[in-house]
Amino acid sequence: MGERELLVCVDGEFYPEGQAKISVYDHGFLYGDGVFEGIRAYGGRIFRLGEHIERLFESAKTVGIMIPMSREDVSKACAETLRRNGLREGYLRLVVSRGVGKMGLDPRNCRKPTVVIIPATYVITLAGLKPVKAVAVCTRRNPPFCIPASAKTLNYLNNVMARIEAINAGADEAILLDWRGYVCEGSGDNVFMVKNGRLLTPPLEASILGGITRLTVLEVAKKLGIEAVEKDLTLHELYNADEAFLTGTGAEVHAIVQIDGRVIGTGEEGPITKRIEDGFKRETQRPENGYPI
Ligand code: PMP
């Protein structure tokens, strides 16, 4: 919780943080049966909300949850949550679970999905950290023949376990490999590297979440005339990168300066990362990228 009690939206009703609750019979709690989004607002506009809502509906479709609202109504509810809290900048956690029902996996036990929108004034990922140290961890990202990584579901245990490994190793963030051993992504962010002036990042086929920040960064690179290539990356390539960074709604563009004890480039945020970071910040301020609060 932040320093003041914000209002959380639960199935269309607003409750102070301390009173915002869902049932223990909610299948999101019982089985991790749900989907979610992390969304951010800048300067009174919600950044690329349409893409977040689309990804939410796609994740829900994959796991067979029918969101009981239209895309426009979910968008309006996000804006309303920020408005009610007087927030022009901030983070939103949008969660849709299968809903409340008697125990048992049968989804027909749940009559209606639960829709929760939690606002936050602080940013949850890598907040306040200087350029990060990362470690490649044993826990792998879900392969496409399990829960697909492109669906943002409430089953984030691989990611949580990866983060635990990173913390135990004294690092800030984990780098997960995919089922084949190629570099995949961070526990809650995508990975980029720079080599000889080119930007490289794992392709969607590497079983990553298709990050909206990742997409924005690829667009920024194009605008800046920086060549960007989506290809499988080995740890060898990552260790020998000139620069590396993470991208995500929480992380924004965040330099990595060490991986598994190997110093990346000069050990500080590199010049191309800085250009991308500045370019990304400009995108967050552009009115056409934002849904008005
Ligand atoms: N990968 C994972 C596993 C994530 O959970 C996230 C979102 N937190 C991202 C990447 C970044 O996605 P986005 O840029 O859309 O926030």
Residues whose N, C-alpha, C, O or C-beta is under 5 A from the ligand:
A	BS01	PMP	G38 E185 G186 S187 G188 D189 N190 L209 G210 G211 I212 T213 R214 T247 G248 T249
